[in-house]
Amino acid sequence: MRILEWLQEEGSARVRDLSAAFGVSEATIRQDLERLDNEGYITREHGGAYLKSIPQQVQSMSLQHVQNMDRKRAIGQAAAALVSDHDTLIIDSGTTTTQFAENLKVRQDLNIITNALNIALILGAIPTNTVHMPAGQFKAPTLSLSGEKSVEFFVGIYAQKLFLATAGVSFDVGLTYPAIGDIYVKRAMVKAASHVYLLADSTKIGRVSFSALGGVEMVHTLITDSGISDADRAEFERRGVEVIVAP
């Protein structure tokens, strides 16, 4: 499942890279890829594999993770209420941040920096908005740009607000993601923003994925849904993180 999560984030991977990342032999990785291939998730190729759904996803501009969409829509609406006309925003790629972007269509004169192609198209269609995108490598599953060139873009950038996505958030490990590729881009985004909003539905609280971005203390405000427990909400607030619960 961790390998599948990696591929759903990155689109493809080499056997040697998966072997190094997970600390197992290349023979073990090949066996796992064979199983995922037999189950219809991926297509194996010489030395690696890629996600089978990639061509259809890119053509339809759709994203991988479509679970808990009611919660994500509510979070997107609550987050959009925190944005005013003329704001300068950094918007991370992801399904929840896409819902956030959809709710920004009523705003005017926004200055937007995003690594997500679908979000750039949603908000770039509004004539009064200005949309900036970094360079980098295209990642089909997240319809985003990543890599060293993307990191360089954020040097010298200042934004009032960052709306950040995550695969999991844990008090012990912090914000985590299925693969390593985007970590440096997300760190650059955090550094460039005055206020960091984390958009995460309650199913991601307590979940730990593969690679860590940093502790929950890097977040100023968590926007989540009513599924968050009272204990988790109190712990976020004890650590200095404001919690907004979407209705």
VENVEN-V41413 format. One record per backbone hydrogen bond with DSSP energy under -1.0 kcal/mol. NH is the residue of the N-H (numbers start at 0). CO is the residue of the C=O. E is the energy in kcal/mol with one decimal. If there is no record, write none. Layout:
nh:NH co:CO e:E
nh:NH co:CO e:E
This chain:
nh:4 co:0 e:-2.6
nh:5 co:1 e:-2.2
nh:6 co:2 e:-2.4
nh:7 co:3 e:-2.5
nh:8 co:4 e:-1.0
nh:9 co:5 e:-3.0
nh:10 co:6 e:-2.5
nh:12 co:48 e:-2.1
nh:14 co:46 e:-3.2
nh:17 co:13 e:-2.1
nh:18 co:14 e:-2.6
nh:19 co:15 e:-2.0
nh:20 co:16 e:-2.4
nh:21 co:17 e:-2.5
nh:22 co:18 e:-1.1
nh:23 co:18 e:-1.2
nh:28 co:24 e:-1.9
nh:29 co:25 e:-2.5
nh:30 co:26 e:-1.9
nh:31 co:27 e:-2.3
nh:32 co:28 e:-2.7
nh:33 co:29 e:-2.2
nh:34 co:30 e:-2.0
nh:35 co:31 e:-2.3
nh:36 co:32 e:-2.4
nh:37 co:33 e:-2.6
nh:38 co:34 e:-1.9
nh:39 co:36 e:-1.4
nh:40 co:35 e:-2.2
nh:42 co:49 e:-2.8
nh:44 co:47 e:-2.5
nh:47 co:44 e:-2.2
nh:48 co:12 e:-2.0
nh:49 co:42 e:-2.2
nh:50 co:10 e:-2.8
nh:51 co:40 e:-2.0
nh:53 co:50 e:-1.3
nh:56 co:52 e:-2.4
nh:57 co:53 e:-2.5
nh:58 co:54 e:-2.1
nh:59 co:55 e:-2.0
nh:61 co:56 e:-2.1
nh:65 co:63 e:-1.0
nh:71 co:67 e:-2.1
nh:72 co:68 e:-2.7
nh:73 co:69 e:-1.9
nh:74 co:70 e:-2.4
nh:75 co:71 e:-2.5
nh:76 co:72 e:-2.1
nh:77 co:73 e:-2.3
nh:78 co:74 e:-2.6
nh:79 co:75 e:-2.0
nh:80 co:76 e:-1.2
nh:81 co:78 e:-1.7
nh:82 co:79 e:-1.7
nh:85 co:107 e:-1.7
nh:86 co:83 e:-1.7
nh:88 co:110 e:-2.6
nh:89 co:160 e:-2.6
nh:90 co:112 e:-2.5
nh:91 co:162 e:-2.5
nh:97 co:93 e:-1.4
nh:98 co:94 e:-1.7
nh:99 co:95 e:-1.9
nh:100 co:96 e:-2.4
nh:101 co:97 e:-2.2
nh:102 co:98 e:-1.3
nh:103 co:100 e:-1.5
nh:106 co:103 e:-2.0
nh:110 co:86 e:-2.8
nh:111 co:129 e:-3.3
nh:112 co:88 e:-2.8
nh:113 co:131 e:-2.2
nh:116 co:142 e:-3.2
nh:119 co:115 e:-2.1
nh:120 co:116 e:-1.9
nh:121 co:117 e:-2.1
nh:122 co:118 e:-2.5
nh:123 co:119 e:-2.1
nh:125 co:122 e:-1.1
nh:128 co:125 e:-2.0
nh:129 co:109 e:-2.8
nh:131 co:111 e:-3.2
nh:136 co:145 e:-3.3
nh:138 co:143 e:-3.4
nh:143 co:138 e:-1.7
nh:144 co:114 e:-2.2
nh:145 co:136 e:-2.1
nh:150 co:146 e:-1.7
nh:151 co:147 e:-2.2
nh:152 co:148 e:-1.4
nh:154 co:151 e:-1.4
nh:156 co:153 e:-1.8
nh:158 co:191 e:-2.3
nh:159 co:87 e:-1.1
nh:160 co:87 e:-1.5
nh:161 co:194 e:-2.7
nh:162 co:89 e:-2.7
nh:163 co:196 e:-3.2
nh:166 co:175 e:-1.9
nh:167 co:175 e:-1.3
nh:168 co:203 e:-2.5
nh:169 co:173 e:-2.3
nh:173 co:169 e:-2.1
nh:174 co:213 e:-2.7
nh:175 co:167 e:-2.7
nh:176 co:210 e:-2.4
nh:182 co:179 e:-1.7
nh:185 co:181 e:-2.6
nh:186 co:182 e:-2.2
nh:187 co:183 e:-1.9
nh:188 co:184 e:-2.2
nh:189 co:185 e:-2.5
nh:190 co:186 e:-2.2
nh:191 co:187 e:-1.4
nh:192 co:189 e:-1.0
nh:193 co:158 e:-2.3
nh:194 co:159 e:-1.1
nh:196 co:161 e:-3.4
nh:197 co:220 e:-3.0
nh:198 co:163 e:-2.9
nh:199 co:222 e:-2.0
nh:203 co:200 e:-2.2
nh:204 co:201 e:-1.1
nh:205 co:168 e:-3.5
nh:206 co:203 e:-1.3
nh:210 co:176 e:-2.9
nh:212 co:174 e:-3.4
nh:217 co:214 e:-1.8
nh:218 co:215 e:-1.9
nh:219 co:195 e:-1.8
nh:220 co:195 e:-2.1
nh:221 co:241 e:-3.3
nh:222 co:197 e:-3.1
nh:223 co:243 e:-2.5
nh:227 co:224 e:-1.7
nh:232 co:228 e:-2.4
nh:233 co:229 e:-2.3
nh:234 co:230 e:-1.9
nh:235 co:231 e:-2.5
nh:236 co:232 e:-2.3
nh:237 co:233 e:-2.2
nh:238 co:234 e:-1.4
nh:239 co:236 e:-1.6
nh:240 co:235 e:-2.5
nh:241 co:219 e:-2.6
nh:243 co:221 e:-3.1
nh:245 co:223 e:-3.4
